[in-house]
Amino acid sequence: MPSVVKINVLTVPDEQREVLEKRFASRVGSVEGSDGFEWFELLRPVEGTDQYLVYTRWRSEEDFQNWMATSMRGSHGGAQGEGGERPKPAASGSTLWSFEVVQQAAPTE
C-alpha cells in the first residue's frame, strides 16, 4: 500500500507570516508520535505567492483520518490566547491537497 501525502495550502498575509511560523514551532511534537505518521515540513514561500505549504506524509489514508479525528483537533482547535479567547487564525484561507506516493528516490551513497 503506498504512502499518502497531504499538503495543506495556507494563504498567509505578509504581516501574519511570523505568527504562523511561531505557532507551528510551538506545536513541535504534536504529530510526530501519531500512528502512521512519516514526515512533516512547513514550506515558506520565497517569491510570487503568499501561500505556505504544510506537507505531511502518512502510511495510509486511514492513519491520516484517525489523526484528523483525534490529535489534530486538539493541536489546532484548543489554542487559547490572552484572556482565554482563541487567537485569530494566521492564514486567511486553506485548501487540502491529497496524493499517493507512486515513485520515490533517495540519494545514493
Residue pairs with C-beta under 8 A, 6 or more apart in sequence:
1 59
1 60
2 100
2 101
2 102
3 38
3 57
3 58
3 59
3 60
3 100
3 101
4 57
4 58
4 59
4 60
4 61
4 64
4 98
4 99
4 100
4 101
5 55
5 56
5 57
5 58
5 98
5 99
5 100
5 101
6 55
6 56
6 57
6 58
6 64
6 96
6 97
6 98
6 99
7 53
7 54
7 55
7 56
7 96
7 97
7 98
7 99
8 53
8 54
8 56
8 94
8 95
8 96
8 97
9 51
9 52
9 53
9 94
9 95
9 96
9 97
10 20
10 51
10 52
10 53
10 54
10 90
10 91
10 93
10 94
11 50
11 51
11 91
11 92
11 93
11 94
12 20
12 50
12 51
12 52
12 90
12 91
12 92
13 50
13 92
14 50
16 90
16 91
16 92
17 44
17 52
17 90
19 90
20 52
20 90
20 91
21 42
21 44
23 79
23 90
24 42
24 54
27 75
30 71
30 74
30 75
31 37
31 40
31 56
31 67
31 71
31 72
31 75
32 40
34 63
34 66
34 67
34 71
35 63
35 66
35 67
36 58
36 59
36 60
36 62
36 63
36 64
36 66
36 67
37 56
37 57
37 58
37 59
37 63
37 67
38 57
38 58
38 59
39 55
39 56
39 57
40 54
40 55
40 56
40 57
41 53
41 54
41 55
42 52
42 53
42 54
42 55
43 52
43 53
43 54
43 55
44 52
45 51
45 52
52 91
56 64
57 101
58 64
58 67
61 98
79 86
79 87
80 86
80 87
81 87
